[in-house]
Amino acid sequence: MDRIQVLLADPHQLSREGLERMLEGETYNIVGVARSLDDARDQIEKGLRPNLLVSAFGEAASPDQYAVIQHIRTNFADLRIIIIANNISPALLSQALSAGVGAYLLRDMSTEALTRSLHLVMLGQQVFPTQATMWLLGAHGHARPAKQSRPLRAPRSSRGGRKDPDKYSDI
């Protein structure tokens, strides 16, 4: 199996080195490190070809960071991008989704959760914190009681009965 080529972007040296040590191994090969997304973009535009960009954001993500991600995604569509941040909000989530990131992960996670998330992103999946998923579903961070699910019936006209303006009933 070919190792996944990773470019790390993090403004903090300790974090960059920690991520590098944690990921380097049989599955991942760290091909570059950058202090910022701008630096990462420059390295990619100069010919570095990672499969995965892991970018750690500081306390507050800026719209400029998402613009850089969109630029990278537009010009290097096969590159998977993962954001690691301290927090998330509906606005940050919306910007990340619009920019085309594969995952928005919170720093408060285990190394196993991180590596599994990276693996899922490389398989083409998107990974977001549970809180973010709740926002996507419109629950705004509060779980709703699960609805009793009932099987859908085929339209009445296909069962030989009268035609019903509703395509399906939830009996």
C-alpha positions in Angstrom: 0.0 0.0 0.0 1.3 3.5 -0.9 1.7 5.8 2.0 -0.5 8.9 2.1 1.5 12.1 1.4 0.7 14.7 4.0 1.3 18.4 4.2 0.9 19.8 7.8 0.0 23.5 8.3 0.0 24.8 11.9 1.2 28.2 13.3 2.6 26.5 16.4 5.9 24.6 16.1 5.1 22.3 19.0 1.8 21.3 17.4 3.4 20.7 14.0 6.1 18.5 15.5 3.6 16.6 17.5 1.3 15.9 14.5 4.4 15.0 12.5 5.6 12.4 15.1 2.1 11.0 15.6 1.3 10.5 11.9 4.7 9.6 10.4 4.8 5.8 9.9 3.5 3.0 7.7 0.3 4.9 6.6 1.4 8.5 6.4 4.5 10.2 5.0 4.9 13.9 6.0 6.1 15.6 2.8 6.0 19.1 4.1 5.3 21.4 7.0 4.0 25.0 6.8 3.3 27.8 9.4 0.2 28.9 7.6 -2.3 28.0 4.9 -0.7 30.7 2.7 2.7 28.9 3.1 1.0 25.5 2.4 -0.6 27.0 -0.8 2.7 28.3 -2.0 4.4 24.9 -1.4 1.7 23.2 -3.4 1.8 25.7 -6.2 5.6 25.2 -6.4 5.1 21.5 -7.1 4.6 19.7 -3.7 1.9 17.1 -4.3 0.4 15.9 -1.0 -2.7 13.7 -1.0 -3.8 15.3 2.3 -3.5 18.8 3.8 -4.0 18.9 7.6 -4.3 22.5 8.8 -4.6 23.5 12.4 -6.4 26.8 13.0 -5.6 29.1 15.9 -8.2 30.5 18.3 -10.2 32.3 15.6 -10.4 31.1 12.0 -10.6 34.0 9.5 -12.5 34.2 6.2 -9.1 34.6 4.5 -8.2 31.0 5.6 -11.4 29.7 3.9 -10.6 31.7 0.8 -7.2 30.0 0.6 -8.8 26.6 1.1 -11.2 27.3 -1.7 -8.3 28.4 -3.9 -6.5 25.2 -3.2 -9.6 23.0 -3.8 -10.3 24.8 -7.1 -6.7 24.3 -8.4 -6.0 20.9 -6.8 -9.3 19.1 -6.7 -7.9 15.7 -5.7 -6.2 17.1 -2.5 -8.2 16.3 0.7 -8.2 19.0 3.3 -8.8 18.6 7.0 -9.1 21.4 9.6 -8.2 20.9 13.2 -9.5 23.7 15.5 -10.2 24.6 19.1 -13.9 25.3 18.5 -16.7 25.2 16.0 -19.7 27.3 15.4 -22.5 27.2 12.8 -20.7 30.0 10.9 -17.4 28.2 10.9 -19.0 25.0 9.9 -20.8 26.7 7.0 -17.5 28.3 5.8 -15.7 24.9 6.0 -18.4 23.1 4.1 -18.5 25.9 1.4 -14.7 25.7 1.1 -14.9 21.9 0.5 -13.0 20.5 3.5 -13.2 16.8 4.2 -13.2 17.1 7.9 -13.5 19.7 10.7 -12.0 18.2 13.8 -11.7 19.5 17.3 -8.3 19.4 19.0 -9.9 17.7 22.0 -9.8 14.2 20.5 -7.7 11.0 20.8 -5.0 10.1 18.4 -7.0 7.1 17.4 -10.0 9.3 16.5 -7.8 11.5 14.5 -6.2 8.7 12.5 -9.6 7.1 11.9 -11.0 10.4 10.7 -8.0 10.9 8.3 -8.6 7.5 7.0 -12.3 8.2 6.4 -11.5 11.4 4.6 -9.1 9.6 2.3 -11.9 7.2 1.5 -14.0 10.2 0.4 -16.1 10.7 3.5 -16.7 13.9 5.4 -16.1 14.0 9.2 -17.5 16.6 11.6 -18.1 16.8 15.3 -21.4 15.6 16.6 -22.3 19.1 17.6 -21.8 20.2 14.0 -23.9 17.4 12.7 -26.7 18.5 15.0 -26.5 22.0 13.5 -26.6 20.6 10.0 -29.8 18.7 11.0 -31.3 21.9 12.3 -31.3 20.9 15.9 -28.9 23.7 16.9 -27.1 21.6 19.4 -30.1 20.1 21.1 -31.0 16.5 20.4 -34.5 15.9 19.3 -36.4 12.8 20.4 -36.2 10.2 17.7 -39.4 9.9 15.7 -41.1 6.6 15.5 -40.1 5.4 12.1 -42.7 3.6 10.1 -42.2 2.0 6.7 -43.3 3.9 3.6 -46.1 2.5 1.5 -46.0 2.6 -2.3 -48.4 5.1 -4.0 -52.0 3.9 -3.9 -52.2 4.0 -7.7 -49.5 1.4 -8.0 -51.5 -0.9 -5.6 -54.5 -0.8 -7.8 -56.4 1.6 -5.5 -57.6 5.1 -6.2 -55.0 7.7 -7.2 -53.8 9.7 -4.3 -52.2 13.2 -4.6 -49.7 12.2 -2.0 -47.0 9.9 -3.4 -46.4 8.0 -0.2 -48.2 7.6 3.1 -46.4 6.9 6.3 -48.8 4.3 7.8 
